[in-house]
Amino acid sequence: MALFCESIDIDASPDAVWAVAGDIEQISGWLPFIEESRMNGDYRECVSVAGPLRELILARDDEARRYEYTILEAPMDIEFIHATVEVTPLNGGSQVQWSTLVSPDELAEAFAPIYREGLESMRAQLEN
């Protein structure tokens, strides 16, 4: 299994950043890889540029500004994935960390640029 983390500093309050990052249903609003997203109970159903995704939201903590999820169905072969999105205060602004444990290991190289693009898109939205 491979563990990787993408993070970005954003010049906005943690609450403002969490309003975007923590709106689980609206991931399509800041992650270009996801074209559509909606919640169905604890499941996030997405249409990605590669095909449909079905994710299970494992935990959500608004006070800690953090949620965890796993991907149950995807257009690529995933043996295991557990991801965490977390917003923390940093120097008057915020840091978003997107940490993922994934197997097979090669998926880390595939997902990292997708996550980076999404975090940069989120920063552009929040800092404008």
URFENSUL-V134249 format. One record per residue. N is the residue number from 0. PHI is phi as a letter, one per 30 degrees, with the letter a starting at -180 (999 if undefined). NEAR is the number of other ideal C-beta (glycine too) atoms within 8 Angstrom. Layout:
n->N phi->PHI near->NEAR
n->N phi->PHI near->NEAR
This chain:
n->0 phi->999 near->7
n->1 phi->c near->9
n->2 phi->c near->9
n->3 phi->b near->10
n->4 phi->b near->8
n->5 phi->c near->10
n->6 phi->b near->9
n->7 phi->a near->11
n->8 phi->c near->10
n->9 phi->b near->13
n->10 phi->d near->7
n->11 phi->a near->9
n->12 phi->d near->7
n->13 phi->e near->10
n->14 phi->d near->6
n->15 phi->d near->10
n->16 phi->d near->16
n->17 phi->d near->11
n->18 phi->e near->8
n->19 phi->c near->13
n->20 phi->d near->12
n->21 phi->d near->12
n->22 phi->d near->9
n->23 phi->e near->11
n->24 phi->d near->8
n->25 phi->c near->9
n->26 phi->e near->13
n->27 phi->d near->10
n->28 phi->d near->8
n->29 phi->b near->11
n->30 phi->c near->11
n->31 phi->e near->7
n->32 phi->d near->9
n->33 phi->c near->12
n->34 phi->d near->7
n->35 phi->b near->7
n->36 phi->a near->12
n->37 phi->a near->8
n->38 phi->c near->10
n->39 phi->b near->6
n->40 phi->i near->4
n->41 phi->d near->4
n->42 phi->c near->11
n->43 phi->c near->16
n->44 phi->c near->11
n->45 phi->b near->15
n->46 phi->c near->9
n->47 phi->c near->11
n->48 phi->d near->5
n->49 phi->c near->7
n->50 phi->k near->7
n->51 phi->d near->10
n->52 phi->b near->14
n->53 phi->b near->12
n->54 phi->b near->12
n->55 phi->c near->10
n->56 phi->d near->13
n->57 phi->d near->8
n->58 phi->a near->7
n->59 phi->b near->9
n->60 phi->b near->8
n->61 phi->d near->7
n->62 phi->d near->4
n->63 phi->d near->6
n->64 phi->h near->13
n->65 phi->a near->11
n->66 phi->b near->12
n->67 phi->b near->12
n->68 phi->a near->12
n->69 phi->b near->10
n->70 phi->c near->11
n->71 phi->c near->8
n->72 phi->b near->6
n->73 phi->a near->11
n->74 phi->d near->7
n->75 phi->c near->7
n->76 phi->d near->4
n->77 phi->c near->10
n->78 phi->d near->5
n->79 phi->a near->8
n->80 phi->a near->11
n->81 phi->b near->11
n->82 phi->b near->12
n->83 phi->b near->11
n->84 phi->c near->12
n->85 phi->b near->10
n->86 phi->c near->13
n->87 phi->b near->9
n->88 phi->d near->6
n->89 phi->a near->8
n->90 phi->h near->4
n->91 phi->i near->4
n->92 phi->b near->11
n->93 phi->b near->14
n->94 phi->b near->12
n->95 phi->c near->14
n->96 phi->c near->11
n->97 phi->b near->13
n->98 phi->c near->10
n->99 phi->b near->14
n->100 phi->c near->11
n->101 phi->b near->16
n->102 phi->b near->11
n->103 phi->d near->7
n->104 phi->e near->8
n->105 phi->d near->6
n->106 phi->d near->13
n->107 phi->d near->12
n->108 phi->d near->6
n->109 phi->d near->9
n->110 phi->d near->11
n->111 phi->e near->10
n->112 phi->d near->7
n->113 phi->d near->10
n->114 phi->d near->11
n->115 phi->e near->10
n->116 phi->d near->11
n->117 phi->d near->14
n->118 phi->d near->13
n->119 phi->d near->9
n->120 phi->d near->11
n->121 phi->d near->15
n->122 phi->d near->11
n->123 phi->e near->8
n->124 phi->d near->10
n->125 phi->d near->12
n->126 phi->c near->8
n->127 phi->c near->4
